């Protein structure tokens, strides 16, 4: 599936709720492939959600620095391929 990133986690660090709108501060994080205790590869996003009722959302917008995302993904891919080349 194009665009799907299975190695990332998206646990929000804080949220703000204002009536039917929710704001989330979400680090887009990948574990360090070379060192499980090392610093993760991550960039931060702000997610804006609007609640439509009955357990449904009617709007989502993710705001992040696209250049930072590209840099982090490239660094992660490089570290991952370097790790798989060892052994």
N, C-alpha and C positions, 0 to 999 in steps of 0.2 A: 504494500500500500504506500503510495507516494506521500511524502511529507510526514509520515508517522515516525516518531522518535520513541523507541521502546526503552532506551537506556536512561531516560531523564525522569526525575521526580518533580512534582509540582506542589509541594506542601506550602501553603501560604503562611506567612509569618504574622501578619495582622490583618484585621478586617475592620471596615466601618460600614454600618448599616444606617441608611436614611430613608425611612418609609419603604418604598419598593425598589430602592437602589442599593447595591452592595459594591463596595470597593475593596479589592484584595491586593496586598503586596505579596508577589509570588516570585521567589527565586526559582529559576529554571535550572535545575541542578543535575549534573551527571557525576557519579562517583569517580574518583581518580583511578584509572585502570592500572596504574603502576604501583599505587600504594593505597590500600583500602582505608588507611588512617590518615592519608594525606588530604590536603585541601581539595575540595571538589571543584570541578569546572562549572561555573555558573554565571548567569547574567540575570538581572532582575526585570520583572514586568509588573505593570499595574493592570489589573483586570477590572473592568467596569461591567456590572451585570444589572439587568432590570428584571424584577420578578413579575411574572404574568398572572400568578395565582395557581392554585391547585397543583402545586409541586412543579410548575413549569417556568422556565426562563424565556423571555421574549427578545433579549438583546445581550450580546457580549462584545466587548471591545478589549483587545489586548494592546497595551502601549509599552513598547520597549525600543531600545536602540538596535536597529537592524545590523549596523556595522559591528557592534559589540557581539551580537549573536553569531555573526559569521566568524569573527575572530575566535570566539570560545569553541564553536563547533569544529573549526579547523585545528585548534590546539588539542582538543579532545581526540579527534580522529588520528592525529599524528602520534599522540601518546598511546592510543590503543593499538595502532599498527606497530609501533616500536615494541610494545609489550608482547604482541603476538609473534614477533620475529625472534624473540628470545626463547631458547629452549629447544 
